[in-house]
Amino acid sequence: MILANDTYPALSAWLVTRRLLDAKVGVVVRIAVVGPSGAGKSTVARTLATAQNVAYLELDGLFHQAGWTQLDLLEFRTRVGAFVSGAEWVVDGNYARTRDLVMSRADIVVWLRVGRGLVMRQVVGRTCARVLLRRELWNGNRESLRNVLSLDPECSIVAWAWRMYGKYDDEYGAMLSKAPVGQRWVVLESRRQMQSFLKQWPQLRDP
């Protein structure tokens, strides 16, 4: 787990807990949670939103309308822009087409940079469960076995997760190196670090 900002550009994992507690994150009210599919973004984002009692937006749930219809780009950006114009929020998702809107407003970015093996096990496991149990994702949409088995990343979340893993790692690494002064990044590299971060979150904020 790494905390990076203007004060601590990069910290080794064994130092991070102490540094986080020393520095504190202050009254953080706008949080972006990013990382590959299957990393645990929604779990972390919902937990933070509940802890802060602020609005939560899952970009996938907004973009994928009923019948897997994709929201028009202008409408997508308009809705995301309206949401992040608020004073307090947590946003979960990686969409490049709205990244500028979210990142320019985020006080803190939580990057789930877990290993590809863990990501793929999580994606395959949860996707199979959704297909077998016919669980709804968003707006009445459900995954089909045919799509899951497809090699087309636009159809299969499994293929998408594999294809995009390295791309997200490169993109967020570059963004972290150029993060604006005052924007803090927390990089979590394992399930254990995620759990520790969420457990310590109340201590990381000023009363």
Buried (B, 14 or more C-beta within 10 A) or exposed (E): BBBBBEEBEEBEEEBBBEBBEEBEBEEBBBBBBBBBBBBBBBBBBBBBBEEBEBBBBBBBBBBBBEEBEEBEEEEBBBBBBEBBEEEBBBBBBBBEEBBEBBBEBBBBBBBBBBEBEBBBEBBBEBBBEBBEEEEEBBEEBBBEEEBBEBEEBEBBBBBBBBBBBEEBBEBBEEBBEEBEEEBBBBBBBBBEBBEBBBEEBEEBEEE
